[in-house]
């Protein structure tokens, strides 16, 4: 199989690259390295089945040619992370919407309708107060803090672009609403909570919890996510559908911090920080975010292999080994 991964040097994208190369597929990555890193894909540098284009997806002149080569396209390229979104909302709109339209155009022009997966986000559910979100749950946005919702709005626009190309051109595209993916290679640079907590606990720094810590999330290991995305885009029944992808074990951020302290045996205190101090402005946070996964299970039959504790233990071990190597 020929697989194109946009954003393939990023966190989730690089794990998709690993997964498909391990299966004997040929993989082509397009990434401008604005958030991804060469280190994420360096293990494949000499692999004849791997090719990398360091290009801005919006201006890349070879996109149509690569899309015509591909049997499958994972569109993972996006501006991500709350801090990055607040710092550069113009780039968020440019990359997340225009980039997606270029990918869909290239896939449609290929003449043979490759399988396409568009990565969306649980952020599109906005402030809906329901305890769990199904794919038909109403999307609720606040009129205040407009830039807070820049990422969610772009991802929702991506979804409608995908549905338009499916209906208008018969493109077999599926939209995956990702819920809090975590694991190796995720950086805390843009506000990602798990790598931040792990780093702070391992180094003995205070663990910084934004707000009161009562907000809850469901975390899913990226290695499970990669396998679910493969099964999902490969399912003909998923074409034209939006599907929640993640785990459904809910945990508060306060409890997550306590769990990280427990798994590391750290003496790090837990410090609560107001959102204004964390982001430099008032910030509206979502209190609950748990997916209903019946549709995902029906389409893929996949069962998670990584518990949160197993993922944390793996990340803690990796962080400790990295620090030891830096000291040597």
Backbone bond lengths (Angstrom), bond angles and torsions (degrees), N, CA, C in turn:
res aa  C-N    CA-C-N  psi(-1)  N-CA   C-N-CA  omega(-1)  CA-C   N-CA-C  phi
1 X - - - 1.468 - - 1.530 110.10 -
2 X 1.322 116.98 141.36 1.457 123.29 174.91 1.529 108.07 -97.85
3 X 1.342 116.58 122.03 1.459 121.41 -173.40 1.522 110.20 -123.22
4 X 1.329 116.75 125.46 1.458 122.61 173.59 1.523 108.33 -103.42
5 X 1.342 116.15 129.44 1.462 121.13 176.78 1.522 108.30 -122.61
6 X 1.334 117.24 109.25 1.459 119.40 172.56 1.531 107.12 -80.86
7 X 1.326 115.62 140.53 1.463 117.80 -173.54 1.513 111.73 71.15
8 X 1.328 116.75 27.19 1.463 121.26 -173.41 1.515 115.15 -74.76
9 X 1.345 117.77 -7.88 1.462 120.32 173.84 1.519 111.20 -96.45
10 X 1.313 116.42 4.59 1.456 121.49 178.65 1.520 112.31 -88.01
11 X 1.301 115.63 -171.84 1.465 122.28 -174.40 1.527 112.33 -61.85
12 X 1.319 118.24 -66.04 1.466 120.45 -177.99 1.522 110.59 -72.81
13 X 1.327 116.84 -40.77 1.459 120.43 -178.18 1.512 113.33 -57.61
14 X 1.336 117.50 -40.99 1.468 120.02 -178.45 1.523 111.70 -68.02
15 X 1.323 117.16 -29.39 1.471 119.42 176.14 1.530 110.89 -72.74
16 X 1.316 117.46 -32.52 1.468 119.98 172.67 1.527 110.28 -65.18
17 X 1.326 116.31 -39.15 1.468 120.62 176.48 1.526 109.86 -59.60
18 X 1.323 116.79 -49.64 1.475 121.17 178.39 1.522 110.90 -55.72
19 X 1.314 115.12 -47.00 1.460 121.00 -175.15 1.529 111.18 -60.90
20 X 1.308 116.88 -48.02 1.472 119.54 -175.62 1.528 112.03 -73.59
21 X 1.308 118.16 -37.19 1.464 119.11 176.44 1.526 110.77 -65.05
22 X 1.327 117.15 -35.09 1.468 120.26 178.23 1.523 111.82 -66.08
23 X 1.332 116.94 -21.40 1.475 122.04 178.37 1.517 112.53 -91.54
24 X 1.325 116.80 -1.45 1.459 120.20 -179.99 1.511 114.62 89.35
25 X 1.336 117.60 12.10 1.461 121.04 178.04 1.537 110.30 -80.53
26 X 1.305 116.32 162.95 1.463 122.26 172.71 1.527 107.62 -97.67
27 X 1.333 116.04 133.82 1.464 120.67 -172.18 1.525 110.74 -127.00
28 X 1.331 116.10 132.98 1.459 123.28 175.81 1.525 107.67 -119.94
29 X 1.330 116.82 127.61 1.462 122.67 -178.27 1.522 109.77 -112.35
30 X 1.336 115.34 136.11 1.455 121.89 168.74 1.520 107.76 -119.07
31 X 1.337 116.95 123.55 1.463 120.93 -177.88 1.521 107.99 -156.81
32 X 1.334 117.12 136.72 1.469 119.52 178.15 1.523 112.06 -92.33
33 X 1.329 117.26 0.49 1.474 124.21 177.74 1.524 112.88 63.18
34 X 1.324 117.07 24.88 1.464 119.74 176.25 1.524 111.14 -70.02
35 X 1.335 116.69 -34.08 1.465 120.61 172.81 1.529 111.59 -127.08
36 X 1.327 117.84 -26.03 1.464 120.83 175.22 1.521 111.22 -76.16
37 X 1.323 116.97 169.54 1.462 121.23 -179.78 1.524 110.02 -136.83
38 X 1.331 115.51 150.57 1.460 120.36 176.48 1.520 111.29 -62.33
39 X 1.325 117.07 -29.55 1.467 120.42 179.97 1.527 111.48 -59.18
40 X 1.319 117.64 -29.78 1.465 121.09 -178.39 1.525 112.86 -68.53
41 X 1.333 116.79 -23.26 1.469 120.39 -176.68 1.527 112.42 -123.45
42 X 1.325 117.39 6.09 1.467 120.87 -174.91 1.524 112.91 -62.91
43 X 1.321 117.23 -26.71 1.470 120.38 -179.74 1.524 111.64 -64.08
44 X 1.321 118.23 -18.52 1.465 121.97 -176.27 1.524 112.92 -103.97
45 X 1.310 116.99 6.15 1.462 122.33 -172.97 1.528 112.87 -52.96
46 X 1.327 116.85 -41.91 1.466 120.70 -176.55 1.525 113.38 -95.86
47 X 1.316 117.00 5.79 1.461 121.30 -179.19 1.537 109.14 -78.03
48 X 1.331 118.51 119.96 1.470 120.08 -178.50 1.526 113.22 -65.09
49 X 1.323 117.34 -15.84 1.465 120.94 178.69 1.523 112.82 -89.34
50 X 1.338 116.13 5.41 1.466 120.56 -177.02 1.516 110.36 -121.24
51 X 1.329 115.83 135.81 1.464 120.83 175.37 1.518 109.21 -137.09
52 X 1.332 115.72 142.35 1.456 121.39 -177.26 1.523 110.90 -128.82
53 X 1.338 115.71 129.71 1.463 122.28 172.95 1.521 108.29 -113.44
54 X 1.348 115.49 116.82 1.466 117.84 172.24 1.514 107.77 -84.80
55 X 1.324 115.10 96.66 1.455 121.04 -173.44 1.524 110.72 -146.02
56 X 1.323 115.86 148.73 1.453 122.22 167.90 1.529 106.70 -74.44
57 X 1.306 116.65 122.75 1.462 121.07 -175.55 1.526 112.11 -57.15
58 X 1.307 117.01 -32.82 1.460 120.16 -175.41 1.530 112.01 -72.88
59 X 1.325 117.41 -32.36 1.463 120.19 -176.88 1.525 113.31 -107.72
60 X 1.314 118.50 0.54 1.466 122.17 -176.12 1.534 110.67 -65.63
61 X 1.329 116.91 115.40 1.460 121.10 -176.78 1.527 112.82 -75.06
62 X 1.312 116.88 -18.88 1.459 119.75 -178.58 1.510 114.78 -91.85
63 X 1.344 117.47 6.67 1.467 120.14 -175.24 1.523 112.11 -61.46
64 X 1.321 118.49 -44.97 1.467 120.47 -178.49 1.527 111.39 -60.63
65 X 1.313 116.06 -40.56 1.463 120.06 179.93 1.528 111.56 -64.50
66 X 1.334 116.60 -43.99 1.472 120.35 179.98 1.524 110.32 -66.55
67 X 1.328 117.14 -40.74 1.468 120.52 179.20 1.519 110.84 -63.72
68 X 1.326 117.48 -33.61 1.466 120.75 177.95 1.517 111.85 -71.43
69 X 1.314 116.89 -23.98 1.468 122.94 177.06 1.526 111.93 -78.93
70 X 1.325 116.47 -29.19 1.466 121.59 -168.66 1.523 113.37 -79.86
71 X 1.330 114.92 138.80 1.466 121.31 167.91 1.523 110.60 -85.92
72 X 1.344 114.87 -26.09 1.460 120.86 -176.41 1.520 108.94 -145.39
73 X 1.334 115.98 140.03 1.461 121.52 178.41 1.527 108.81 -126.39
74 X 1.325 115.80 124.38 1.462 121.74 168.81 1.522 107.13 -102.72
75 X 1.310 117.01 115.30 1.466 119.49 178.41 1.530 108.39 -97.09
76 X 1.333 114.75 96.13 1.463 121.67 -177.52 1.522 112.46 -107.52
77 X 1.332 117.81 -11.32 1.461 121.58 -175.68 1.529 110.23 -65.48
78 X 1.338 116.49 127.83 1.465 121.65 179.29 1.521 108.95 -169.69
79 X 1.319 115.51 158.02 1.457 120.80 167.99 1.522 106.67 -82.56
80 X 1.337 117.28 122.32 1.458 121.15 -174.12 1.528 110.84 -127.50
81 X 1.335 115.79 165.07 1.453 121.97 177.14 1.518 111.07 94.05
82 X 1.338 116.36 129.92 1.462 121.22 -175.89 1.526 111.23 -57.21
83 X 1.327 117.46 -44.63 1.463 119.73 -177.24 1.520 111.20 -63.74
84 X 1.315 116.94 -42.23 1.471 120.19 -179.74 1.528 110.52 -65.63
85 X 1.320 116.40 -38.79 1.461 120.65 -179.74 1.526 110.89 -63.84
86 X 1.327 116.67 -42.62 1.456 120.40 179.72 1.529 111.99 -70.02
87 X 1.337 116.29 -32.83 1.469 120.50 -178.00 1.524 112.31 -75.13
88 X 1.336 118.34 -33.54 1.464 120.27 -172.17 1.529 111.27 -141.46
89 X 1.341 117.57 67.54 1.473 120.22 -176.74 1.523 113.32 -64.32
90 X 1.342 118.38 -29.67 1.470 120.45 178.94 1.522 110.23 -63.58
91 X 1.338 117.06 -44.35 1.459 120.75 179.30 1.526 110.99 -66.29
92 X 1.323 116.67 -33.29 1.467 120.72 176.38 1.527 110.10 -59.08
93 X 1.339 116.12 -49.52 1.456 120.05 -178.80 1.526 110.99 -64.62
94 X 1.315 116.75 -43.23 1.466 121.12 -177.33 1.518 111.59 -63.38
95 X 1.313 115.73 -51.67 1.462 120.24 -174.87 1.523 111.88 -71.43
96 X 1.314 116.27 -47.12 1.460 119.38 -170.15 1.523 113.94 -74.08
97 X 1.326 118.09 -29.45 1.467 120.05 -179.34 1.528 111.31 -98.40
98 X 1.322 116.83 -54.07 1.465 119.65 -177.63 1.522 111.01 -64.15
99 X 1.326 116.81 -39.30 1.463 120.20 178.44 1.516 112.43 -61.55
100 X 1.328 116.03 -42.46 1.466 119.97 179.02 1.521 111.35 -64.55
101 X 1.333 117.29 -42.27 1.456 119.33 179.65 1.527 111.24 -63.39
102 X 1.332 117.71 -38.79 1.467 120.35 178.42 1.532 111.14 -63.17
103 X 1.328 116.93 -40.83 1.462 120.17 179.22 1.521 110.78 -64.26
104 X 1.329 116.86 -44.74 1.462 120.37 -179.71 1.526 111.25 -65.99
105 X 1.319 117.47 -39.43 1.465 120.54 176.37 1.527 111.21 -61.48
106 X 1.338 115.38 -44.40 1.460 119.59 -178.83 1.523 110.78 -64.79
107 X 1.324 117.05 -39.79 1.466 120.38 179.04 1.526 110.64 -65.47
108 X 1.329 116.55 -40.84 1.464 120.26 -179.17 1.532 111.41 -68.13
109 X 1.337 116.26 -36.41 1.459 120.74 -178.87 1.525 112.63 -76.31
110 X 1.320 117.56 -11.46 1.467 120.60 -177.88 1.517 111.70 -62.98
111 X 1.329 115.91 -25.92 1.455 120.07 177.24 1.514 114.68 88.18
112 X 1.351 116.86 -3.95 1.475 115.99 -179.87 1.519 113.60 -138.54
113 X 1.341 116.31 18.34 1.460 122.30 169.38 1.528 114.09 49.78
114 X 1.330 117.83 71.42 1.464 119.54 173.95 1.525 110.83 -65.38
115 X 1.320 116.36 155.98 1.461 120.43 172.96 1.527 108.01 -66.59
116 X 1.336 116.79 135.20 1.470 120.65 -178.08 1.529 109.67 -129.52
117 X 1.318 115.40 132.91 1.463 120.73 171.82 1.522 108.61 -116.68
118 X 1.334 116.01 125.98 1.461 122.50 176.69 1.526 107.96 -104.00
119 X 1.337 116.19 122.95 1.469 120.42 179.87 1.525 109.44 -82.34
120 X 1.327 115.85 115.41 1.460 121.79 173.04 1.526 107.77 -107.24
121 X 1.312 117.23 -162.02 1.461 120.34 -172.03 1.517 111.56 -147.82
122 X 1.325 115.89 151.80 1.463 121.27 173.65 1.526 111.70 -64.49
123 X 1.338 117.40 -14.55 1.467 121.05 177.39 1.530 111.65 -58.84
124 X 1.340 117.65 -24.18 1.467 119.12 -176.74 1.526 111.92 -66.50
125 X 1.329 118.49 -16.95 1.463 120.06 178.70 1.527 111.55 -73.83
126 X 1.332 116.40 -16.56 1.450 120.75 174.98 1.510 113.50 59.55
127 X 1.339 116.25 -133.88 1.464 121.74 -174.67 1.524 113.29 -97.77
128 X 1.304 117.93 24.28 1.465 118.76 176.42 1.524 109.44 -57.87
129 X 1.342 118.89 127.89 1.468 121.42 -175.35 1.526 114.78 -83.84
130 X 1.327 117.88 0.23 1.462 120.15 -178.34 1.533 110.76 -58.45
131 X 1.327 118.06 147.41 1.468 120.22 -179.53 1.520 113.70 -68.85
132 X 1.337 117.66 -22.28 1.464 121.78 177.71 1.522 108.41 -147.89
133 X 1.331 115.48 150.95 1.462 120.70 -174.82 1.522 110.76 -112.40
134 X 1.328 116.18 123.76 1.457 120.95 169.50 1.527 107.62 -97.78
135 X 1.321 116.35 170.78 1.452 120.30 -178.19 1.531 112.85 -65.39
136 X 1.343 117.09 -15.23 1.465 120.49 178.95 1.531 112.52 -104.67
137 X 1.332 117.19 5.72 1.458 121.24 177.41 1.532 110.13 -63.42
138 X 1.337 118.13 135.57 1.472 119.72 178.00 1.530 111.56 -59.03
139 X 1.324 115.57 145.86 1.458 122.28 179.10 1.524 107.76 -97.73
140 X 1.327 116.92 125.76 1.461 121.70 -171.13 1.526 109.91 -124.18
141 X 1.347 116.37 117.44 1.455 120.81 -179.90 1.523 110.64 -116.20
142 X 1.325 115.41 150.24 1.460 121.70 178.29 1.521 109.63 -90.01
143 X 1.344 116.77 144.24 1.458 120.83 177.63 1.524 111.54 -74.23
144 X 1.335 116.48 -19.28 1.457 120.94 179.07 1.531 110.39 -86.29
145 X 1.335 116.53 169.07 1.472 123.07 176.02 1.523 111.24 48.22
146 X 1.345 115.83 57.97 1.457 120.87 -172.18 1.532 113.01 -57.79
147 X 1.325 117.14 -43.09 1.463 119.03 -177.10 1.523 111.57 -67.76
148 X 1.323 117.41 -23.27 1.467 121.04 175.98 1.528 110.52 -56.18
149 X 1.331 116.61 -30.06 1.453 120.67 -173.73 1.528 113.44 -101.72
150 X 1.338 116.39 10.03 1.467 119.10 -178.51 1.519 111.61 -58.04
151 X 1.321 117.21 -44.48 1.466 120.74 -178.63 1.530 110.39 -64.83
152 X 1.336 116.51 -47.27 1.465 120.29 -178.10 1.523 111.30 -61.24
153 X 1.318 116.87 -41.96 1.466 120.82 -178.56 1.529 110.65 -65.95
154 X 1.331 117.21 -39.67 1.468 118.67 178.43 1.519 111.15 -66.48
155 X 1.308 116.74 -38.45 1.464 119.19 179.64 1.531 111.04 -68.22
156 X 1.321 116.11 -35.22 1.464 118.96 176.26 1.526 110.33 -67.16
157 X 1.318 116.68 -38.84 1.470 119.82 175.58 1.526 110.62 -62.10
158 X 1.340 117.16 -39.65 1.464 121.12 176.97 1.533 110.88 -59.30
159 X 1.328 115.67 -40.99 1.464 119.41 179.55 1.525 111.10 -61.03
160 X 1.317 116.71 -45.29 1.466 119.81 -177.93 1.521 111.13 -69.14
161 X 1.330 117.27 -33.65 1.464 119.47 173.26 1.528 110.41 -61.47
162 X 1.328 116.15 -43.11 1.471 120.37 179.81 1.527 110.72 -61.88
163 X 1.334 116.66 -44.87 1.466 119.67 -179.41 1.530 110.91 -65.48
164 X 1.337 116.34 -36.01 1.471 120.09 179.44 1.524 110.84 -65.17
165 X 1.333 117.27 -42.01 1.466 120.08 179.67 1.531 111.36 -71.54
166 X 1.330 116.55 -30.23 1.464 118.74 176.50 1.520 110.13 -68.28
167 X 1.333 116.27 -47.29 1.466 119.57 -177.80 1.527 111.88 -74.09
168 X 1.332 116.58 -41.40 1.454 119.62 -174.41 1.517 114.62 -79.44
169 X 1.348 116.77 -28.33 1.465 119.91 -174.96 1.531 113.58 -127.93
170 X 1.338 116.61 1.27 1.465 119.05 179.37 1.520 113.35 70.70
171 X 1.328 117.57 20.28 1.457 120.85 -178.78 1.532 109.84 -69.99
172 X 1.347 118.50 126.63 1.467 120.45 -179.38 1.526 111.16 -77.96
173 X 1.335 115.48 81.12 1.462 121.51 -175.37 1.520 110.07 -114.16
174 X 1.330 116.43 139.04 1.459 122.39 176.14 1.523 108.18 -123.32
175 X 1.327 115.67 142.69 1.463 121.84 179.10 1.531 108.61 -104.87
176 X 1.337 116.44 126.05 1.466 121.66 178.97 1.525 109.13 -108.20
177 X 1.331 116.81 115.68 1.461 120.69 174.75 1.528 108.28 -88.05
178 X 1.314 115.48 104.75 1.458 121.48 -173.64 1.524 110.94 -84.13
179 X 1.336 115.32 136.22 1.459 122.43 178.91 1.525 109.98 -112.64
180 X 1.328 117.01 107.16 1.471 124.24 167.94 1.525 113.73 41.06
181 X 1.311 115.64 67.79 1.461 122.11 176.22 1.525 109.43 -78.18
182 X 1.338 116.75 137.30 1.469 121.65 -179.09 1.527 109.29 -136.77
183 X 1.328 116.54 163.61 1.453 119.53 176.48 1.515 112.30 146.30
184 X 1.338 116.98 -170.40 1.463 121.67 -179.67 1.525 111.77 -57.24
185 X 1.328 115.46 142.56 1.475 125.98 177.50 1.516 113.71 83.10
186 X 1.327 118.36 -7.40 1.460 118.26 176.12 1.528 108.53 -75.26
187 X 1.332 115.80 134.64 1.456 121.57 -178.56 1.519 110.79 -102.75
188 X 1.322 116.56 148.36 1.459 120.92 175.56 1.510 112.62 -86.71
189 X 1.337 116.55 3.72 1.464 122.16 -171.73 1.520 112.83 -59.29
190 X 1.325 116.91 -34.57 1.460 119.29 -174.18 1.536 112.17 -110.19
191 X 1.319 116.37 27.31 1.459 120.35 174.75 1.511 114.72 95.39
192 X 1.343 118.79 12.87 1.458 121.10 179.02 1.530 109.27 -72.19
193 X 1.318 116.53 124.85 1.459 120.45 -165.39 1.526 113.65 -74.93
194 X 1.334 119.15 -43.24 1.468 120.19 -173.58 1.532 112.22 -65.34
195 X 1.336 120.60 -51.29 1.467 118.21 178.67 1.522 112.67 -62.53
196 X 1.334 117.59 -30.36 1.464 120.74 177.26 1.522 110.52 -66.66
197 X 1.320 117.00 -48.01 1.464 120.61 179.64 1.525 111.25 -61.96
198 X 1.331 117.11 -43.20 1.465 120.68 -178.86 1.526 110.48 -62.58
199 X 1.319 117.00 -46.59 1.470 120.39 179.10 1.521 111.00 -60.35
200 X 1.322 116.81 -45.59 1.452 120.35 -177.93 1.526 111.66 -64.26
201 X 1.339 116.52 -40.90 1.467 119.78 -178.70 1.522 112.02 -69.04
202 X 1.327 116.80 -42.18 1.462 120.94 -178.13 1.530 111.32 -66.81
203 X 1.329 116.50 -35.73 1.463 120.15 -178.65 1.528 113.20 -90.68
204 X 1.340 117.15 -2.03 1.461 120.67 177.51 1.507 114.96 80.01
205 X 1.323 117.22 13.89 1.463 120.56 177.83 1.539 109.48 -80.59
206 X 1.327 117.19 161.31 1.473 119.17 172.98 1.528 110.04 -61.45
207 X 1.311 116.28 139.99 1.463 120.82 176.43 1.520 107.98 -87.33
208 X 1.329 115.98 122.31 1.457 121.29 -172.21 1.520 111.11 -96.87
209 X 1.320 115.90 111.20 1.463 123.44 178.09 1.521 107.86 -102.74
210 X 1.325 117.34 124.26 1.455 121.18 -179.93 1.528 109.94 -80.77
211 X 1.326 115.78 135.54 1.455 119.84 -178.00 1.514 110.86 71.76
212 X 1.340 115.85 -151.34 1.469 119.34 -178.08 1.522 113.64 -90.25
213 X 1.333 117.32 -3.58 1.461 120.18 177.66 1.507 114.70 81.63
214 X 1.334 117.14 2.80 1.471 119.56 -178.55 1.520 111.97 -81.16
215 X 1.329 118.11 -13.40 1.465 120.53 178.34 1.533 109.14 -65.66
216 X 1.317 117.09 141.82 1.467 120.94 -173.72 1.524 110.96 -121.36
217 X 1.335 114.82 151.25 1.456 122.67 -179.49 1.530 109.26 -141.78
218 X 1.343 115.52 165.33 1.462 122.76 174.21 1.522 107.44 -119.69
219 X 1.322 117.37 123.26 1.457 121.60 -174.55 1.531 110.67 -105.19
220 X 1.326 114.74 146.14 1.465 120.89 -179.32 1.518 108.83 -136.19
221 X 1.337 117.32 132.46 1.452 121.76 -179.76 1.523 110.65 -67.40
222 X 1.325 115.94 138.36 1.464 121.80 -176.57 1.527 112.16 -61.98
223 X 1.328 117.69 -28.00 1.463 119.56 179.74 1.523 110.88 -71.16
224 X 1.329 117.00 -32.43 1.465 120.27 170.91 1.525 110.45 -70.77
225 X 1.322 116.31 -40.89 1.461 120.53 -179.58 1.522 111.43 -58.97
226 X 1.331 117.01 -44.26 1.467 120.62 -179.52 1.527 111.12 -58.91
227 X 1.321 117.06 -42.56 1.466 119.90 -179.54 1.527 111.24 -69.43
228 X 1.345 116.75 -37.22 1.463 119.35 178.68 1.523 111.36 -66.63
229 X 1.323 116.94 -40.96 1.465 119.93 179.07 1.524 111.26 -63.97
230 X 1.329 116.90 -38.60 1.467 120.62 176.71 1.528 111.08 -61.14
231 X 1.315 116.87 -46.71 1.462 120.78 -179.57 1.530 111.13 -66.40
232 X 1.322 115.74 -37.29 1.454 120.32 -175.84 1.526 111.67 -68.61
233 X 1.326 117.03 -50.46 1.463 119.33 -178.02 1.526 111.43 -69.53
234 X 1.323 116.19 -22.86 1.459 119.94 177.70 1.509 114.48 -82.32
235 X 1.329 117.33 -5.14 1.463 121.68 -179.41 1.523 110.13 -91.32
236 X 1.317 117.32 119.31 1.467 120.70 178.91 1.524 111.29 -63.41
237 X 1.331 116.44 -27.55 1.464 120.47 -179.89 1.522 112.23 -71.51
238 X 1.336 117.25 -16.77 1.465 120.91 -178.29 1.517 112.63 -87.39
239 X 1.337 118.02 -12.45 1.467 121.05 -177.81 1.528 110.72 -58.84
240 X 1.328 116.09 130.31 1.456 121.11 -179.79 1.516 114.08 81.53
241 X 1.324 117.35 7.20 1.465 121.73 -176.25 1.525 111.33 -109.84
242 X 1.332 115.85 157.50 1.460 123.16 169.17 1.521 106.77 -109.58
243 X 1.335 116.56 134.07 1.465 120.96 -172.47 1.532 110.05 -136.71
244 X 1.325 116.83 129.98 1.460 121.14 172.50 1.522 109.56 -67.66
245 X 1.340 116.67 136.96 1.462 121.17 178.80 1.522 108.70 -131.85
246 X 1.325 116.52 121.37 1.457 120.68 179.05 1.504 111.18 161.53
247 X 1.325 115.79 -159.30 1.454 122.08 174.48 1.512 109.03 -110.33
248 X 1.331 117.36 166.11 1.462 119.56 -178.35 1.525 113.16 -122.18
249 X 1.335 116.80 19.96 1.461 120.56 174.30 1.528 108.10 -86.34
250 X 1.324 117.05 113.63 1.459 121.64 -173.76 1.526 110.43 -91.20
251 X 1.332 116.70 139.11 1.457 121.78 178.81 1.524 108.59 -145.94
252 X 1.333 117.22 139.14 1.459 119.48 176.98 1.527 109.11 -74.22
253 X 1.319 116.16 157.32 1.460 120.70 179.67 1.529 109.89 -66.73
254 X 1.324 117.09 -33.66 1.469 119.95 174.81 1.532 110.35 -62.06
255 X 1.322 117.18 -46.18 1.467 120.85 179.40 1.521 111.60 -66.09
256 X 1.339 116.78 -34.38 1.458 120.42 176.20 1.526 110.24 -62.62
257 X 1.318 116.42 -44.79 1.465 119.99 178.14 1.524 110.73 -59.86
258 X 1.319 116.57 -43.26 1.464 120.67 179.40 1.521 111.23 -65.34
259 X 1.345 116.83 -36.61 1.464 120.62 178.83 1.531 110.69 -67.10
260 X 1.311 117.16 -40.14 1.466 120.39 178.40 1.529 110.14 -64.20
261 X 1.333 116.87 -42.00 1.468 120.40 176.36 1.523 110.33 -59.59
262 X 1.322 116.26 -43.33 1.468 120.84 -179.57 1.525 111.32 -64.27
263 X 1.342 117.57 -45.14 1.477 120.42 -175.95 1.524 111.94 -70.97
264 X 1.327 117.66 -26.55 1.472 120.40 179.32 1.521 112.09 -91.12
265 X 1.324 116.64 -18.79 1.465 119.07 -172.24 1.516 110.93 68.02
266 X 1.311 116.54 28.94 1.457 122.26 -173.37 1.522 111.08 -83.07
267 X 1.332 114.35 154.40 1.467 120.90 174.18 1.523 110.56 -98.17
268 X 1.325 117.39 10.77 1.463 121.04 -177.94 1.526 111.21 -60.49
269 X 1.339 117.34 128.53 1.469 118.67 173.50 1.517 109.96 -76.27
270 X 1.318 116.76 158.31 1.462 121.67 176.70 1.526 108.29 -100.51
271 X 1.323 116.25 121.16 1.457 122.37 -176.15 1.521 109.26 -114.26
272 X 1.331 115.89 130.70 1.465 120.57 178.86 1.529 109.90 -94.16
273 X 1.344 115.22 132.27 1.457 121.95 -176.40 1.520 109.39 -121.12
274 X 1.333 118.30 130.41 1.474 119.82 176.59 1.527 110.34 -62.44
275 X 1.313 116.53 149.65 1.459 120.94 -179.40 1.529 111.75 -59.11
276 X 1.324 117.33 -36.34 1.464 119.44 -179.49 1.516 110.49 -62.33
277 X 1.332 116.89 -39.68 1.465 120.21 177.90 1.530 110.78 -67.75
278 X 1.328 116.68 -36.87 1.463 120.49 -176.89 1.525 112.14 -72.26
279 X 1.342 116.92 -42.05 1.459 121.11 -172.16 1.524 114.60 -110.93
280 X 1.333 116.53 -5.91 1.453 119.27 179.89 1.511 113.77 79.71
281 X 1.312 117.46 7.29 1.469 122.51 178.77 1.519 108.08 -164.07
282 X 1.349 115.33 166.83 1.456 119.23 176.59 1.524 109.32 -63.21
283 X 1.323 115.84 144.50 1.461 119.95 -173.20 1.522 109.24 -141.58
284 X 1.320 115.66 130.38 1.461 121.07 177.53 1.527 109.02 -94.59
285 X 1.301 117.21 117.70 1.454 119.83 -179.53 1.522 110.16 -101.97
286 X 1.311 115.07 154.63 1.460 122.13 176.86 1.521 107.45 -88.81
287 X 1.317 117.11 129.39 1.464 120.16 -173.22 1.523 113.61 -80.40
288 X 1.324 117.56 -35.24 1.473 120.60 -178.38 1.523 109.17 -134.39
289 X 1.320 115.50 140.52 1.464 118.98 177.79 1.526 108.68 -150.31
290 X 1.334 114.88 90.76 1.474 120.12 179.46 1.520 109.18 -127.45
291 X 1.330 118.17 128.08 1.462 120.09 -178.78 1.519 112.74 -86.60
292 X 1.322 115.26 147.21 1.463 120.25 162.21 1.527 106.74 -87.54
293 X 1.329 116.87 132.45 1.464 120.63 -169.21 1.526 114.07 -117.99
294 X 1.330 116.48 15.57 1.463 119.21 -178.64 1.528 111.88 -59.32
295 X 1.321 116.75 -40.97 1.463 120.30 -178.61 1.522 110.90 -65.46
296 X 1.334 117.13 -43.11 1.454 121.49 177.59 1.524 110.99 -60.33
297 X 1.327 116.93 -46.76 1.454 120.33 -179.55 1.525 111.88 -64.04
298 X 1.330 116.79 -38.20 1.463 120.58 179.13 1.526 111.20 -64.00
299 X 1.332 116.11 -40.39 1.469 120.17 -176.01 1.526 113.27 -80.19
300 X 1.339 117.15 -28.97 1.468 119.85 -173.41 1.520 114.55 -117.84
301 X 1.337 117.68 -28.16 1.466 120.77 -175.42 1.512 113.31 67.42
302 X 1.339 117.75 14.65 1.465 121.00 -173.34 1.523 111.68 -81.72
303 X 1.323 116.07 139.73 1.460 123.10 173.51 1.522 108.76 -115.10
304 X 1.323 116.65 133.80 1.463 120.99 -178.08 1.522 111.42 -59.42
305 X 1.326 116.15 140.15 1.448 122.27 179.15 1.519 113.15 -104.52
306 X 1.340 116.46 -17.55 1.462 121.64 -176.21 1.525 110.11 -113.31
307 X 1.336 116.72 117.72 1.460 120.66 171.44 1.526 108.69 -78.66
308 X 1.319 117.27 163.88 1.457 120.56 177.25 1.524 110.84 -60.89
309 X 1.334 116.28 -41.67 1.470 119.51 -179.89 1.528 111.26 -62.73
310 X 1.315 116.78 -41.67 1.467 119.78 179.84 1.523 110.82 -64.75
311 X 1.328 116.51 -41.22 1.464 120.28 177.67 1.522 110.59 -62.90
312 X 1.330 117.18 -46.72 1.463 120.27 179.90 1.525 111.49 -60.72
313 X 1.327 117.12 -43.78 1.464 119.94 178.86 1.527 111.37 -59.88
314 X 1.322 115.90 -40.55 1.455 120.64 179.00 1.532 110.76 -65.11
315 X 1.327 117.06 -44.14 1.459 121.17 -179.48 1.527 111.64 -67.25
316 X 1.309 116.21 -38.40 1.469 120.67 178.34 1.529 110.36 -64.02
317 X 1.329 116.08 -44.24 1.464 120.27 178.64 1.532 110.95 -63.07
318 X 1.314 117.28 -42.61 1.469 121.10 178.83 1.530 111.35 -62.95
319 X 1.321 116.75 -42.99 1.460 120.33 -179.22 1.529 110.53 -65.03
320 X 1.319 117.16 -41.38 1.467 119.93 179.18 1.532 111.21 -64.49
321 X 1.331 116.82 -41.50 1.473 119.54 179.67 1.530 110.84 -66.56
322 X 1.336 116.33 -36.84 1.468 119.28 177.72 1.520 111.38 -64.21
323 X 1.329 116.57 -42.82 1.461 120.20 179.36 1.527 111.51 -65.31
324 X 1.330 116.27 -38.32 1.469 119.96 178.10 1.532 110.68 -63.73
325 X 1.335 116.52 -40.74 1.464 120.87 178.84 1.527 110.97 -65.90
326 X 1.329 117.34 -36.05 1.451 120.30 179.05 1.523 112.17 -69.13
327 X 1.327 115.83 -31.24 1.470 119.71 179.00 1.528 112.50 -77.98
328 X 1.333 115.81 -25.72 1.479 119.72 -175.61 1.534 112.72 -70.14
